[in-house]
Amino acid sequence: MGLEEYNTKRDFRKTREPEGKETPADEGMFVVQEHHASHLHYDFRLALDGVLKSWAVPKGVPEEPKVRRLAVQTEDHPPEYAAFEGSIPKGEYGAGEVRIWDRGTFDLKERGSDRLVFVLRGQRLNGAYALVRFKGKEKDSRNWLIMKL
């Protein structure tokens, strides 16, 4: 995806979010941010391909095996976003409070266009997880399931 979509959605004169510059990401790092926007959700991010691959998880990343949760893929974020906490101003994309809920490292075990399998080592989340893209009419669906294996 790259950072073009990220940059076009934000006015950096108004928000303290980091600007989307292409910089090397710390591959193997993950972060979960609690995001109090129009609806509470959790942003799950994996450092891959020089960016943070990102999914909005409305009910939070599961902590128990066999629990499946919707994860909607969003635009890639710059690596610096992993440290972002604070307020996104009203009227801006994603307006609301952002707090780091968990962070750590991961080992990628499997990667395909419709499936990621990885092991998380965080403060709260630990163990094997999978992200699996919904199959359906829409070939490039942004809807995935995240589950603890």
ABEGO torsion letter per residue (X at the ends): XEAAAAAAABBAAABABBBBBBBBBBBGBBBBBBBBBABBBBBBBBBBGGBBBBBBBAAEBBABBGBBBBBBBBBBBBAAAAABBEBBBBGBBGBEBBBBABBEBBBBABBBAABBBBBBBBAABBEBBBBBBBBEABAABABBBBBBX
